[in-house]
Amino acid sequence: MGICSSCESTNVATAKLILHDGRLQEFSYPVKVSCVLQTNPACFICNSDEMEFGDVVSAISDDEVLQPGQLYFALPLNRLKHRLLPEEMAALAVKASSALGTSGGEKCGCRKKRTLEVSCQDYRSRKVGDYGDDGLRRGRKGGDGGGRRRKYTAILSAIPE
């Protein structure tokens, strides 16, 4: 029904590597970390499962093979042996989400939605006028007058005991 098209997917588990610039590399074949580092010499590779808040970021051994179904990050060498701050973890999560959201489906034209990369500074610098005191985004005021403005009131009330 409609103009819906589909494509047959072959779900092959791949090792996914998020590069420090936000690009995604996928490997459907076994590849050693040393091989990946040849194209990214200013980086080290770390497994996302081994990253925790406040913990030191450590590199995977050059002899280790990237495992299908795992997510890895290529980080600049200056981040090696440094503690991972919550803001940095959030930035990496956004970077991974953005890279994973734009991957796949290119061959048959059914791309996934792109996600917007937002850094912590961008979030804090939004105009206060766009949001109410309750944190909800407000729509634009005015308009063509064709619609009624909805009133949002609390549906729940207190029940005295």
C-alpha positions as CSV (number, residue, x, y, z in Angstrom):
1,M,0.0,0.0,0.0
2,G,1.4,3.4,-0.9
3,I,4.9,3.8,-2.3
4,C,6.7,1.7,0.2
5,S,9.7,-0.2,-0.9
6,S,11.7,-2.7,1.0
7,C,15.0,-4.3,0.7
8,E,16.2,-7.7,1.8
9,S,18.8,-7.4,4.4
10,T,21.4,-9.9,5.3
11,N,22.1,-9.3,8.9
12,V,25.8,-10.0,9.2
13,A,27.3,-9.2,12.5
14,T,30.1,-6.7,12.1
15,A,32.7,-5.2,14.4
16,K,31.9,-1.4,14.5
17,L,34.6,1.2,14.9
18,I,33.7,4.8,15.7
19,L,36.5,7.0,14.5
20,H,37.5,10.1,16.5
21,D,36.0,12.3,13.7
22,G,32.6,10.5,14.1
23,R,32.7,8.3,11.1
24,L,31.8,4.6,11.3
25,Q,33.9,1.7,9.9
26,E,32.4,-1.8,9.9
27,F,34.3,-5.0,9.5
28,S,32.5,-8.1,8.5
29,Y,35.7,-10.1,8.5
30,P,38.3,-10.7,11.3
31,V,40.7,-7.8,11.5
32,K,43.5,-7.2,14.0
33,V,43.8,-3.9,15.9
34,S,47.3,-3.4,14.4
35,C,45.8,-3.5,10.9
36,V,43.2,-0.8,11.9
37,L,45.9,1.4,13.5
38,Q,47.9,1.5,10.2
39,T,45.2,3.8,8.8
40,N,44.8,5.6,12.1
41,P,48.3,5.9,13.6
42,A,47.4,8.8,15.9
43,C,44.8,6.8,17.7
44,F,44.3,3.8,20.0
45,I,41.4,1.4,20.0
46,C,39.2,0.7,23.0
47,N,36.2,-1.6,23.5
48,S,33.0,0.3,24.5
49,D,32.1,-2.5,27.0
50,E,35.2,-1.7,29.0
51,M,34.6,2.0,29.3
52,E,33.1,3.3,32.6
53,F,32.7,6.7,34.2
54,G,35.8,7.8,36.2
55,D,37.7,4.8,35.0
56,V,41.0,5.0,33.0
57,V,40.6,4.5,29.3
58,S,42.9,1.7,28.2
59,A,43.9,0.4,24.7
60,I,43.2,-3.0,23.3
61,S,46.3,-5.0,22.4
62,D,47.6,-4.7,18.9
63,D,47.3,-8.5,18.4
64,E,43.7,-8.6,19.4
65,V,41.0,-9.2,16.7
66,L,37.9,-7.0,16.6
67,Q,34.9,-9.1,17.5
68,P,31.7,-9.1,15.4
69,G,28.8,-7.5,17.3
70,Q,31.1,-5.3,19.4
71,L,31.4,-1.5,19.3
72,Y,34.9,0.1,19.5
73,F,36.2,3.6,19.6
74,A,39.3,5.0,18.0
75,L,40.4,7.8,20.4
76,P,43.3,10.2,20.1
77,L,46.5,9.0,21.8
78,N,46.3,11.9,24.3
79,R,43.2,10.3,25.9
80,L,45.1,7.1,26.7
81,K,45.4,6.4,30.4
82,H,43.1,9.4,31.3
83,R,40.0,9.1,33.4
84,L,36.8,9.2,31.4
85,L,34.5,12.1,32.6
86,P,30.7,11.8,32.3
87,E,30.7,14.6,29.7
88,E,33.2,12.7,27.6
89,M,31.2,9.5,27.9
90,A,28.0,11.4,26.8
91,A,29.9,12.9,23.8
92,L,31.1,9.5,22.8
93,A,27.6,8.1,23.1
94,V,26.2,10.8,20.9
95,K,28.9,10.3,18.4
96,A,28.2,6.6,18.2
97,S,24.5,7.1,18.0
98,S,25.0,9.5,15.1
99,A,27.4,7.2,13.3
100,L,25.2,4.2,13.8
101,G,22.0,6.1,12.8
102,T,23.4,7.1,9.5
103,S,24.9,3.7,8.6
104,G,23.1,0.9,6.8
105,G,20.5,0.9,4.1
106,E,22.4,3.0,1.6
107,K,22.4,0.3,-1.1
108,C,18.6,0.1,-1.4
109,G,17.7,3.7,-0.5
110,C,16.2,3.1,2.9
111,R,18.5,5.1,5.0
112,K,17.9,5.3,8.7
113,K,17.1,8.7,10.2
114,R,20.1,10.9,10.9
115,T,20.6,12.0,14.5
116,L,21.9,15.4,15.4
117,E,25.3,15.5,17.2
118,V,25.0,17.8,20.2
119,S,27.9,18.6,22.5
120,C,27.4,19.6,26.1
121,Q,28.2,23.3,25.3
122,D,25.5,23.4,22.6
123,Y,22.9,22.0,25.0
124,R,23.7,24.6,27.7
125,S,23.7,27.5,25.3
126,R,20.2,27.1,24.0
127,K,17.9,30.1,24.5
128,V,16.0,30.0,27.7
129,G,12.9,31.5,25.9
130,D,12.5,28.3,23.9
131,Y,11.7,26.3,27.0
132,G,9.3,26.8,29.8
133,D,10.0,26.4,33.5
134,D,8.9,22.8,33.3
135,G,11.5,22.0,30.7
136,L,9.0,21.5,27.9
137,R,9.6,23.1,24.5
138,R,7.1,25.7,23.6
139,G,5.6,26.1,20.2
140,R,5.7,29.4,18.3
141,K,3.3,32.0,19.3
142,G,0.9,33.6,16.9
143,G,0.2,31.8,13.7
144,D,-2.7,32.0,11.2
145,G,-5.4,31.8,13.9
146,G,-6.9,28.7,12.4
147,G,-6.3,26.5,15.4
148,R,-7.2,26.6,19.0
149,R,-4.6,26.7,21.6
150,R,-4.7,23.7,23.9
151,K,-4.7,24.0,27.6
152,Y,-2.5,21.6,29.5
153,T,-3.7,21.0,33.0
154,A,-2.9,18.2,35.4
155,I,-5.2,15.2,35.0
156,L,-4.4,13.7,38.3
157,S,-5.5,15.0,41.6
158,A,-4.7,14.2,45.2
159,I,-6.9,11.8,47.0
160,P,-7.2,12.6,50.7
161,E,-6.9,9.6,53.1
